[in-house]
Amino acid sequence: MAGDPLRELQARLKAFARARDWEQFHSPKNLAMALVVEAAELVEHFQWLTEEQSGNLPPDKLAEVELELADIFIYLLRLTEELGVDLRAAAERKIAINEERYPADKVRGSARKYDEY
């Protein structure tokens, strides 16, 4: 675990939950639901903004968005720990799958899904 920032953060989050006797509430189902709720709270900050506005948030709004992103990240890390998922390895696998599904020479500049070309 030493030297792995994600695992160190997971350990800190687990200790935080344990100190408050919250582990009883951190089932995969509950963590997944909490993650979705936080994602919805993130989306609220962008609702009704133009593309330009969404890319140029004022500092106070950006600070709020950062906290929502942190909530999402925290729940995601707790969920991966509860399920025993190595998030870094899973991301590497998914990137490799996407590289095969979406070859740059076929999809450059296109938003089509891999089964549409």
MORAHU-V313514 format. One record per pair of residues at least 12 apart in sequence whose ideal C-beta (glycine too) atoms are under 6 Angstrom apart, sorted by the first residue. I is the first residue (numbers start at 1). GAP is how many residues later the second one is. If there is no record, write none. Layout:
i=I gap=GAP
i=I gap=GAP
This chain:
i=10 gap=67
i=10 gap=71
i=13 gap=64
i=13 gap=65
i=26 gap=52
i=28 gap=54
i=28 gap=55
i=31 gap=44
i=31 gap=47
i=31 gap=48
i=34 gap=41
i=35 gap=40
i=35 gap=41
i=38 gap=33
i=38 gap=34
i=39 gap=33
i=41 gap=27
i=42 gap=26
i=45 gap=20
i=101 gap=13
i=102 gap=12
